[in-house]
Amino acid sequence: MNYRHYSILLGILAAILIVCGTLLKNTYEYFPSIGWIGGLVSLLLAAYFAAKAKKEEA
């Protein structure tokens, strides 16, 4: 798998974390925060791997 696949998978994971955190807010009061923080970290990693893939292509 190259870096482009990592960025796609991490972007999908970020969306899943944010949605699940929001949906589970009645279960545990800190789930939205955990979901948003996890989503942010995943999006930052996705941007890193996307930049690395673009740099590798050039």
N, CA, C and O atoms as a GROMACS GRO file, in nm:
protein
  232
    1MET      N    1   0.084  -0.119   0.000
    1MET     CA    2   0.000   0.000   0.000
    1MET      C    3   0.088   0.125   0.000
    1MET      O    4   0.185   0.135   0.075
    2ASN      N    5   0.052   0.217  -0.085
    2ASN     CA    6   0.131   0.340  -0.085
    2ASN      C    7   0.066   0.445   0.006
    2ASN      O    8  -0.036   0.420   0.069
    3TYR      N    9   0.129   0.560   0.010
    3TYR     CA   10   0.084   0.664   0.103
    3TYR      C   11  -0.054   0.719   0.069
    3TYR      O   12  -0.125   0.765   0.158
    4ARG      N   13  -0.091   0.715  -0.058
    4ARG     CA   14  -0.223   0.765  -0.098
    4ARG      C   15  -0.334   0.682  -0.033
    4ARG      O   16  -0.436   0.736   0.009
    5HIS      N   17  -0.315   0.550  -0.026
    5HIS     CA   18  -0.414   0.464   0.038
    5HIS      C   19  -0.425   0.495   0.188
    5HIS      O   20  -0.535   0.492   0.244
    6TYR      N   21  -0.312   0.523   0.251
    6TYR     CA   22  -0.316   0.558   0.393
    6TYR      C   23  -0.398   0.684   0.416
    6TYR      O   24  -0.477   0.692   0.510
    7SER      N   25  -0.380   0.783   0.329
    7SER     CA   26  -0.454   0.908   0.348
    7SER      C   27  -0.604   0.888   0.328
    7SER      O   28  -0.685   0.949   0.399
    8ILE      N   29  -0.642   0.804   0.233
    8ILE     CA   30  -0.784   0.776   0.211
    8ILE      C   31  -0.844   0.703   0.331
    8ILE      O   32  -0.951   0.740   0.379
    9LEU      N   33  -0.775   0.601   0.378
    9LEU     CA   34  -0.825   0.525   0.494
    9LEU      C   35  -0.834   0.610   0.620
    9LEU      O   36  -0.929   0.598   0.696
   10LEU      N   37  -0.736   0.696   0.641
   10LEU     CA   38  -0.740   0.783   0.759
   10LEU      C   39  -0.850   0.888   0.748
   10LEU      O   40  -0.909   0.926   0.849
   11GLY      N   41  -0.878   0.936   0.628
   11GLY     CA   42  -0.989   1.029   0.609
   11GLY      C   43  -1.123   0.965   0.641
   11GLY      O   44  -1.209   1.026   0.704
   12ILE      N   45  -1.140   0.840   0.597
   12ILE     CA   46  -1.263   0.767   0.628
   12ILE      C   47  -1.272   0.740   0.778
   12ILE      O   48  -1.379   0.754   0.837
   13LEU      N   49  -1.160   0.702   0.839
   13LEU     CA   50  -1.158   0.678   0.983
   13LEU      C   51  -1.195   0.804   1.061
   13LEU      O   52  -1.265   0.797   1.161
   14ALA      N   53  -1.147   0.919   1.016
   14ALA     CA   54  -1.179   1.045   1.082
   14ALA      C   55  -1.328   1.071   1.080
   14ALA      O   56  -1.387   1.109   1.181
   15ALA      N   57  -1.390   1.051   0.965
   15ALA     CA   58  -1.535   1.072   0.954
   15ALA      C   59  -1.611   0.976   1.045
   15ALA      O   60  -1.708   1.015   1.110
   16ILE      N   61  -1.568   0.850   1.049
   16ILE     CA   62  -1.634   0.751   1.135
   16ILE      C   63  -1.620   0.788   1.282
   16ILE      O   64  -1.717   0.778   1.358
   17LEU      N   65  -1.502   0.832   1.323
   17LEU     CA   66  -1.482   0.870   1.463
   17LEU      C   67  -1.570   0.988   1.502
   17LEU      O   68  -1.629   0.988   1.610
   18ILE      N   69  -1.580   1.088   1.416
   18ILE     CA   70  -1.660   1.206   1.447
   18ILE      C   71  -1.808   1.169   1.456
   18ILE      O   72  -1.877   1.212   1.549
   19VAL      N   73  -1.856   1.090   1.361
   19VAL     CA   74  -1.997   1.051   1.362
   19VAL      C   75  -2.029   0.963   1.482
   19VAL      O   76  -2.130   0.985   1.550
   20CYS      N   77  -1.945   0.864   1.510
   20CYS     CA   78  -1.970   0.775   1.624
   20CYS      C   79  -1.964   0.851   1.756
   20CYS      O   80  -2.043   0.826   1.846
   21GLY      N   81  -1.870   0.944   1.768
   21GLY     CA   82  -1.862   1.024   1.890
   21GLY      C   83  -1.987   1.107   1.912
   21GLY      O   84  -2.034   1.121   2.025
   22THR      N   85  -2.041   1.161   1.804
   22THR     CA   86  -2.162   1.241   1.814
   22THR      C   87  -2.284   1.154   1.846
   22THR      O   88  -2.369   1.192   1.926
   23LEU      N   89  -2.290   1.038   1.784
   23LEU     CA   90  -2.405   0.950   1.807
   23LEU      C   91  -2.406   0.890   1.948
   23LEU      O   92  -2.513   0.860   2.001
   24LEU      N   93  -2.290   0.873   2.008
   24LEU     CA   94  -2.282   0.809   2.138
   24LEU      C   95  -2.276   0.909   2.255
   24LEU      O   96  -2.234   0.874   2.365
   25LYS      N   97  -2.316   1.035   2.229
   25LYS     CA   98  -2.305   1.136   2.335
   25LYS      C   99  -2.396   1.108   2.455
   25LYS      O  100  -2.368   1.154   2.565
   26ASN      N  101  -2.504   1.034   2.434
   26ASN     CA  102  -2.592   1.001   2.547
   26ASN      C  103  -2.540   0.883   2.628
   26ASN      O  104  -2.584   0.862   2.742
   27THR      N  105  -2.448   0.806   2.573
   27THR     CA  106  -2.392   0.691   2.642
   27THR      C  107  -2.287   0.735   2.744
   27THR      O  108  -2.288   0.691   2.860
   28TYR      N  109  -2.198   0.820   2.700
   28TYR     CA  110  -2.089   0.868   2.786
   28TYR      C  111  -2.064   1.012   2.748
   28TYR      O  112  -2.048   1.042   2.630
   29GLU      N  113  -2.060   1.101   2.844
   29GLU     CA  114  -2.060   1.243   2.811
   29GLU      C  115  -1.935   1.291   2.740
   29GLU      O  116  -1.937   1.399   2.681
   30TYR      N  117  -1.826   1.215   2.744
   30TYR     CA  118  -1.701   1.258   2.680
   30TYR      C  119  -1.680   1.196   2.542
   30TYR      O  120  -1.578   1.224   2.479
   31PHE      N  121  -1.773   1.115   2.493
   31PHE     CA  122  -1.758   1.054   2.361
   31PHE      C  123  -1.747   1.158   2.248
   31PHE      O  124  -1.666   1.138   2.158
   32PRO      N  125  -1.823   1.268   2.249
   32PRO     CA  126  -1.804   1.366   2.140
   32PRO      C  127  -1.663   1.425   2.138
   32PRO      O  128  -1.605   1.443   2.031
   33SER      N  129  -1.608   1.453   2.254
   33SER     CA  130  -1.471   1.507   2.260
   33SER      C  131  -1.370   1.405   2.210
   33SER      O  132  -1.278   1.438   2.136
   34ILE      N  133  -1.388   1.280   2.252
   34ILE     CA  134  -1.298   1.174   2.209
   34ILE      C  135  -1.309   1.156   2.057
   34ILE      O  136  -1.207   1.139   1.990
   35GLY      N  137  -1.430   1.159   2.004
   35GLY     CA  138  -1.450   1.144   1.860
   35GLY      C  139  -1.388   1.257   1.780
   35GLY      O  140  -1.324   1.233   1.678
   36TRP      N  141  -1.406   1.380   1.826
   36TRP     CA  142  -1.350   1.495   1.754
   36TRP      C  143  -1.199   1.498   1.762
   36TRP      O  144  -1.132   1.531   1.664
   37ILE      N  145  -1.143   1.465   1.878
   37ILE     CA  146  -0.997   1.462   1.890
   37ILE      C  147  -0.938   1.351   1.803
   37ILE      O  148  -0.838   1.371   1.735
   38GLY      N  149  -1.002   1.234   1.808
   38GLY     CA  150  -0.956   1.124   1.723
   38GLY      C  151  -0.968   1.157   1.575
   38GLY      O  152  -0.880   1.124   1.496
   39GLY      N  153  -1.077   1.223   1.538
   39GLY     CA  154  -1.096   1.266   1.400
   39GLY      C  155  -0.993   1.368   1.356
   39GLY      O  156  -0.943   1.362   1.244
   40LEU      N  157  -0.961   1.461   1.444
   40LEU     CA  158  -0.861   1.562   1.412
   40LEU      C  159  -0.724   1.499   1.392
   40LEU      O  160  -0.653   1.533   1.297
   41VAL      N  161  -0.687   1.408   1.480
   41VAL     CA  162  -0.558   1.339   1.467
   41VAL      C  163  -0.554   1.259   1.337
   41VAL      O  164  -0.453   1.258   1.267
   42SER      N  165  -0.664   1.192   1.305
   42SER     CA  166  -0.669   1.114   1.180
   42SER      C  167  -0.659   1.204   1.058
   42SER      O  168  -0.591   1.170   0.961
   43LEU      N  169  -0.726   1.319   1.061
   43LEU     CA  170  -0.717   1.411   0.948
   43LEU      C  171  -0.578   1.470   0.933
   43LEU      O  172  -0.530   1.490   0.821
   44LEU      N  173  -0.512   1.498   1.044
   44LEU     CA  174  -0.374   1.548   1.036
   44LEU      C  175  -0.281   1.443   0.979
   44LEU      O  176  -0.194   1.475   0.898
   45LEU      N  177  -0.298   1.318   1.021
   45LEU     CA  178  -0.217   1.210   0.965
   45LEU      C  179  -0.248   1.189   0.817
   45LEU      O  180  -0.157   1.162   0.738
   46ALA      N  181  -0.374   1.202   0.778
   46ALA     CA  182  -0.412   1.188   0.638
   46ALA      C  183  -0.347   1.297   0.554
   46ALA      O  184  -0.299   1.271   0.443
   47ALA      N  185  -0.344   1.420   0.604
   47ALA     CA  186  -0.279   1.530   0.532
   47ALA      C  187  -0.129   1.506   0.520
   47ALA      O  188  -0.070   1.536   0.417
   48TYR      N  189  -0.069   1.453   0.624
   48TYR     CA  190   0.074   1.421   0.621
   48TYR      C  191   0.104   1.317   0.514
   48TYR      O  192   0.197   1.333   0.435
   49PHE      N  193   0.026   1.208   0.512
   49PHE     CA  194   0.050   1.103   0.413
   49PHE      C  195   0.017   1.150   0.272
   49PHE      O  196   0.082   1.107   0.176
   50ALA      N  197  -0.081   1.236   0.256
   50ALA     CA  198  -0.113   1.291   0.124
   50ALA      C  199   0.002   1.378   0.073
   50ALA      O  200   0.038   1.371  -0.045
   51ALA      N  201   0.059   1.459   0.160
   51ALA     CA  202   0.174   1.541   0.121
   51ALA      C  203   0.294   1.454   0.087
   51ALA      O  204   0.369   1.482  -0.007
   52LYS      N  205   0.312   1.349   0.164
   52LYS     CA  206   0.423   1.259   0.138
   52LYS      C  207   0.404   1.185   0.006
   52LYS      O  208   0.501   1.163  -0.067
   53ALA      N  209   0.280   1.147  -0.026
   53ALA     CA  210   0.252   1.080  -0.154
   53ALA      C  211   0.276   1.175  -0.271
   53ALA      O  212   0.329   1.135  -0.375
   54LYS      N  213   0.236   1.301  -0.254
   54LYS     CA  214   0.256   1.400  -0.361
   54LYS      C  215   0.404   1.426  -0.382
   54LYS      O  216   0.450   1.441  -0.496
   55LYS      N  217   0.478   1.431  -0.274
   55LYS     CA  218   0.622   1.454  -0.282
   55LYS      C  219   0.691   1.334  -0.349
   55LYS      O  220   0.787   1.351  -0.423
   56GLU      N  221   0.640   1.215  -0.322
   56GLU     CA  222   0.698   1.094  -0.379
   56GLU      C  223   0.673   1.086  -0.530
   56GLU      O  224   0.757   1.034  -0.604
   57GLU      N  225   0.558   1.137  -0.575
   57GLU     CA  226   0.526   1.136  -0.718
   57GLU      C  227   0.615   1.231  -0.796
   57GLU      O  228   0.650   1.203  -0.911
   58ALA      N  229   0.651   1.342  -0.736
   58ALA     CA  230   0.730   1.444  -0.807
   58ALA      C  231   0.876   1.408  -0.820
   58ALA      O  232   0.953   1.484  -0.878
   0.00000   0.00000   0.00000
